């Protein structure tokens, strides 16, 4: 009897331990998704966290924000009355946040000199292009930044090594990174809040992806600049990809795992598919992408590939743009035509 009671107590202890272990994530504090930073560290506005030029981002730190510890960036940052600025050199500010869409509001100007501000986010995605204010004038501008990680329920995107894990790591890491650029950014404050907005997903090749180094860029990388702060652009394109390769690397699976009813998927392939690929497989994969996007409640949009440099006089993509158009027509899917 005593033995049975002891066994029963041991079993109850094990169950209690398992229950506590299973429930503990629910008790943990939710990660912070709303921030207000004042770059006028001496006179922060009420409710704003003061940030000094010496504050550096360190992954896993108790202070999950700060300027990126890059030599060029550190040399560029100058504290001024009312904020921070640089002289025609970029500087970077990062905040650790969970995956999602974030409305970022940048306050700038109000200084003795004029303000000229360009803002990029994550991996050089253009958000604000040359916002000018005369001396003494102040203003603010808002935009949406999409932050993502490679993991999704049941899988993980197969990132290219070392390209996406090193040179392009900012596209997939644990933080939201802002690049302040132009002649005199004169940034005084930044507000960040997680929001639920419609999302336009992009999947494609180098003509669409976020290029990591100046002066390279793509149309997809410039795309966010043309939208207001009520829609997100999530660029999942990658250089060298085919539609089959992106399916195999789970890039589409990642997008579909996040897609909500009413979201959009713009996809464009052809530049790499035509290099020894099979056009019938390409067509079949386009049908698959359209079908699965619609099953998720999203709106697929076929974007035809742009021709290469000598495409004005030659068909450099061997019929792949025509194949994309034919699939779009057959599936009654919107088609966007790219030109050089």
C-alpha positions as CSV (number, residue, x, y, z in Angstrom):
1,X,0.0,0.0,0.0
2,X,2.8,2.4,1.0
3,X,4.6,1.4,-2.2
4,X,1.5,2.2,-4.3
5,X,1.1,5.6,-2.5
6,X,4.7,6.4,-3.1
7,X,4.4,5.5,-6.8
8,X,1.3,7.6,-7.2
9,X,3.0,10.6,-5.6
10,X,6.0,10.2,-7.9
11,X,3.7,10.1,-10.9
12,X,1.8,13.2,-9.7
13,X,5.1,15.0,-9.2
14,X,6.2,14.1,-12.8
15,X,2.9,15.3,-14.2
16,X,3.1,18.5,-12.3
17,X,6.7,19.1,-13.5
18,X,5.7,18.5,-17.1
19,X,2.7,20.8,-16.7
20,X,4.8,23.5,-15.4
21,X,7.3,23.1,-18.1
22,X,4.6,23.1,-20.8
23,X,2.9,26.2,-19.3
24,X,6.0,28.3,-18.6
25,X,6.2,29.9,-22.0
26,X,2.7,31.2,-21.4
27,X,3.8,32.9,-18.2
28,X,6.9,34.5,-19.7
29,X,6.6,38.2,-20.6
30,X,5.7,38.9,-24.2
31,X,8.6,40.4,-26.2
32,X,8.4,44.2,-26.5
33,X,7.0,45.4,-29.9
34,X,6.5,49.1,-29.2
35,X,9.3,51.6,-28.7
36,X,9.9,55.4,-28.6
37,X,13.5,56.6,-28.8
38,X,14.7,60.1,-28.4
39,X,18.1,60.9,-30.1
40,X,18.2,64.1,-28.1
41,X,19.6,62.3,-25.1
42,X,19.9,65.5,-23.0
43,X,16.3,66.5,-23.4
44,X,14.2,63.4,-24.2
45,X,10.4,63.9,-24.7
46,X,8.2,62.4,-22.0
47,X,7.8,58.6,-22.6
48,X,10.8,58.4,-25.0
49,X,13.9,56.4,-24.2
50,X,17.1,58.6,-24.5
51,X,19.7,57.3,-27.0
52,X,23.2,58.6,-27.1
53,X,25.7,58.2,-30.0
54,X,27.7,55.8,-27.8
55,X,24.8,53.3,-27.3
56,X,25.7,50.2,-29.4
57,X,23.4,47.3,-30.3
58,X,24.5,43.9,-28.8
59,X,22.5,40.8,-29.6
60,X,21.1,39.2,-26.4
61,X,21.7,42.3,-24.3
62,X,19.3,43.5,-21.7
63,X,19.2,46.7,-23.8
64,X,18.0,45.3,-27.1
65,X,18.6,48.4,-29.2
66,X,21.4,50.7,-30.2
67,X,23.6,51.9,-33.1
68,X,25.3,49.2,-35.2
69,X,28.9,48.9,-34.1
70,X,30.4,49.6,-37.6
71,X,33.6,51.7,-37.9
72,X,32.1,53.9,-40.7
73,X,28.8,54.3,-38.9
74,X,30.5,55.3,-35.6
75,X,32.6,57.9,-37.3
76,X,29.6,59.3,-39.1
77,X,27.3,59.8,-36.0
78,X,27.5,63.3,-34.5
79,X,25.4,64.5,-31.6
80,X,23.7,67.8,-32.3
81,X,21.2,70.0,-30.4
82,X,18.0,68.1,-30.7
83,X,19.2,64.8,-32.2
84,X,21.9,63.0,-34.2
85,X,23.2,63.5,-37.7
86,X,26.0,62.7,-40.1
87,X,27.8,64.3,-43.0
88,X,26.7,62.4,-46.1
89,X,27.6,59.0,-44.5
90,X,25.1,56.3,-43.4
91,X,24.6,55.3,-39.8
92,X,22.5,52.4,-38.6
93,X,20.1,51.9,-35.6
94,X,18.7,48.5,-34.7
95,X,16.0,47.2,-32.3
96,X,15.4,43.5,-31.5
97,X,11.8,42.6,-32.4
98,X,9.7,39.5,-33.2
99,X,8.8,38.7,-36.8
100,X,6.1,40.9,-38.2
101,X,5.2,44.3,-39.7
102,X,6.2,47.5,-37.9
103,X,5.2,51.1,-38.5
104,X,8.2,53.3,-38.1
105,X,7.9,57.0,-37.6
106,X,11.1,59.1,-38.0
107,X,11.2,62.6,-36.6
108,X,13.8,64.9,-38.1
109,X,14.7,68.6,-38.6
110,X,14.3,71.5,-36.3
111,X,18.0,72.3,-36.4
112,X,20.0,75.4,-37.3
113,X,20.9,73.9,-40.7
114,X,18.8,72.3,-43.4
115,X,17.7,68.6,-43.2
116,X,18.1,66.1,-46.1
117,X,17.0,62.6,-45.1
118,X,16.9,59.3,-46.8
119,X,15.9,56.2,-44.9
120,X,16.5,52.5,-45.8
121,X,15.5,49.5,-43.7
122,X,16.8,46.0,-43.2
123,X,18.9,45.1,-46.2
124,X,18.9,48.5,-48.0
125,X,15.1,48.6,-48.7
126,X,14.3,52.2,-49.7
127,X,11.7,53.7,-47.4
128,X,12.1,57.5,-47.7
129,X,13.9,59.2,-50.5
130,X,15.5,62.6,-50.0
131,X,13.1,64.3,-47.6
132,X,14.2,68.0,-47.5
133,X,13.4,70.6,-44.8
134,X,14.7,74.1,-44.6
135,X,16.7,75.2,-41.5
136,X,14.5,75.3,-38.4
137,X,11.7,73.3,-39.9
138,X,10.8,69.9,-38.4
139,X,8.6,67.1,-39.7
140,X,8.0,63.3,-39.4
141,X,7.5,60.5,-41.9
142,X,6.1,57.0,-41.4
143,X,6.5,53.8,-43.2
144,X,6.1,50.0,-42.7
145,X,9.1,47.7,-42.3
146,X,8.7,43.9,-42.6
147,X,10.9,41.8,-40.3
148,X,11.3,38.1,-40.8
149,X,13.3,35.0,-39.8
150,X,13.9,31.8,-41.8
151,X,11.8,29.6,-39.5
152,X,8.1,28.8,-40.0
153,X,5.8,26.1,-38.5
154,X,7.1,22.8,-39.7
155,X,10.2,24.0,-41.5
156,X,12.9,26.5,-42.3
157,X,14.0,28.4,-45.4
158,X,17.2,26.9,-46.9
159,X,19.3,30.0,-46.9
160,X,22.3,30.2,-49.3
161,X,25.6,29.8,-47.5
162,X,27.4,32.1,-46.9
163,X,25.6,34.7,-49.0
164,X,22.3,35.0,-47.0
165,X,23.9,34.1,-43.6
166,X,26.7,36.7,-43.9
167,X,26.4,39.4,-46.5
168,X,22.6,39.4,-46.4
169,X,22.1,38.5,-42.7
170,X,20.2,41.7,-42.0
171,X,17.4,40.4,-44.2
172,X,16.8,37.4,-41.9
173,X,18.0,38.3,-38.4
174,X,16.4,39.0,-35.0
175,X,16.2,42.8,-35.4
176,X,14.8,45.7,-37.3
177,X,17.6,47.8,-38.7
178,X,17.2,51.4,-40.0
179,X,19.8,53.1,-42.2
180,X,19.8,56.9,-42.0
181,X,21.5,58.5,-45.0
182,X,21.8,61.7,-47.1
183,X,23.6,65.0,-46.6
184,X,22.2,65.9,-43.1
185,X,19.6,63.4,-41.7
186,X,19.2,65.4,-38.5
187,X,17.2,62.6,-36.8
188,X,15.6,63.6,-33.5
189,X,13.4,60.7,-32.6
190,X,12.1,57.3,-33.8
191,X,8.9,55.5,-32.9
192,X,8.3,51.8,-33.7
193,X,5.1,49.8,-33.2
194,X,3.9,46.4,-34.5
195,X,0.9,46.6,-36.7
196,X,-1.5,44.4,-38.7
197,X,-1.6,45.7,-42.3
198,X,-2.1,44.0,-45.7
199,X,1.2,42.6,-47.0
200,X,2.6,42.4,-50.5
201,X,5.0,39.5,-50.7
202,X,7.7,39.4,-53.4
203,X,9.4,36.2,-54.6
204,X,11.8,36.2,-57.5
205,X,15.5,36.5,-58.5
206,X,18.2,39.2,-58.6
207,X,16.0,41.6,-60.6
208,X,13.7,41.7,-57.5
209,X,15.8,40.8,-54.4
210,X,17.4,43.1,-51.8
211,X,21.0,43.6,-53.0
212,X,23.4,43.8,-50.1
213,X,26.0,46.3,-51.5
214,X,26.1,49.7,-53.1
215,X,25.5,50.6,-55.9
216,X,23.5,47.5,-56.7
217,X,19.7,47.4,-56.3
218,X,16.6,46.0,-57.8
219,X,13.1,47.2,-58.4
220,X,11.8,45.1,-55.5
221,X,14.3,46.8,-53.2
222,X,13.0,50.3,-54.2
223,X,9.3,49.2,-54.1
224,X,8.5,50.2,-50.5
225,X,9.3,53.9,-51.2
226,X,6.1,54.1,-53.3
227,X,3.7,53.0,-50.6
228,X,2.1,54.8,-47.6
229,X,2.3,53.5,-44.0
230,X,-0.8,51.2,-44.4
231,X,0.7,48.4,-46.4
232,X,3.9,46.2,-46.0
233,X,6.3,45.0,-48.7
234,X,7.9,41.7,-47.7
235,X,10.7,40.9,-50.2
236,X,11.6,37.2,-50.2
237,X,13.4,37.2,-53.5
238,X,16.9,36.0,-53.8
239,X,19.7,36.3,-56.4
240,X,20.2,33.3,-58.7
241,X,16.8,31.7,-57.9
242,X,14.5,29.8,-60.2
243,X,10.9,29.1,-59.4
244,X,11.7,25.4,-58.8
245,X,14.7,26.4,-56.6
246,X,12.5,28.8,-54.5
247,X,9.9,26.1,-54.1
248,X,12.6,23.6,-53.1
249,X,14.3,26.1,-50.6
250,X,10.8,26.6,-49.0
251,X,10.7,30.4,-49.8
252,X,7.1,30.0,-51.0
253,X,6.3,27.8,-47.9
254,X,7.6,30.6,-45.7
255,X,5.4,33.2,-47.5
256,X,2.3,30.9,-47.4
257,X,2.8,30.3,-43.7
258,X,2.5,34.0,-43.1
259,X,-0.1,34.9,-45.7
260,X,-3.4,36.3,-44.6
261,X,-6.6,36.6,-46.6
262,X,-6.3,39.6,-48.8
263,X,-2.5,39.6,-49.0
264,X,-0.7,39.7,-52.3
265,X,2.1,37.6,-53.9
266,X,4.1,39.2,-56.8
267,X,6.4,36.6,-58.3
268,X,8.9,36.8,-61.2
269,X,11.3,34.2,-62.6
270,X,12.9,33.5,-65.9
271,X,16.5,34.8,-65.8
272,X,17.8,31.7,-64.2
273,X,15.1,29.2,-65.3
274,X,16.1,29.5,-68.9
275,X,19.7,28.4,-68.2
276,X,19.2,24.7,-68.9
277,X,15.8,24.5,-67.3
278,X,12.6,22.9,-68.6
279,X,10.0,25.4,-69.7
280,X,7.2,22.9,-69.1
281,X,8.3,22.4,-65.5
282,X,8.4,26.2,-65.2
283,X,4.8,26.5,-66.4
284,X,3.7,23.7,-64.0
285,X,5.3,25.4,-61.1
286,X,3.6,28.8,-62.0
287,X,0.3,27.0,-61.9
288,X,1.1,25.5,-58.5
289,X,2.1,28.9,-57.1
290,X,-1.1,30.5,-58.3
291,X,-3.2,27.7,-56.9
292,X,-1.7,27.5,-53.5
293,X,-1.7,31.3,-53.1
294,X,-5.4,31.4,-53.8
295,X,-6.0,28.6,-51.4
296,X,-4.4,30.8,-48.7
297,X,-6.8,33.6,-49.6
298,X,-4.1,35.6,-51.3
299,X,-4.0,37.4,-54.6
300,X,-1.2,36.1,-56.9
301,X,0.3,38.5,-59.5
302,X,2.5,37.2,-62.2
303,X,5.4,39.7,-63.0
304,X,7.0,39.0,-66.4
305,X,10.9,38.9,-66.4
306,X,12.7,41.9,-67.9
307,X,15.0,41.2,-70.8
308,X,18.8,41.4,-70.4
309,X,20.9,44.3,-71.6
310,X,20.7,43.3,-75.3
311,X,17.0,42.5,-75.0
312,X,15.9,45.4,-77.1
313,X,17.1,43.6,-80.2
314,X,17.2,40.0,-79.1
315,X,14.9,37.6,-77.1
316,X,17.3,36.9,-74.3
317,X,14.9,34.8,-72.2
318,X,14.0,32.2,-74.8
319,X,10.2,32.4,-74.5
320,X,9.9,32.4,-70.7
321,X,8.2,35.8,-70.4
322,X,5.6,34.6,-73.0
323,X,5.1,31.4,-71.0
324,X,4.4,33.5,-67.8
325,X,1.9,35.6,-69.7
326,X,0.1,32.5,-71.0
327,X,-0.2,31.0,-67.5
328,X,-1.6,34.3,-66.2
329,X,-4.1,34.5,-69.0
330,X,-5.2,30.9,-68.5
331,X,-5.6,31.2,-64.7
332,X,-7.2,34.7,-65.1
333,X,-4.3,36.0,-62.9
334,X,-3.2,39.7,-63.0
335,X,0.0,40.2,-65.0
336,X,2.5,43.0,-64.5
337,X,5.0,43.5,-67.3
338,X,8.6,44.6,-66.4
339,X,10.6,46.6,-68.9
340,X,14.3,47.4,-68.8
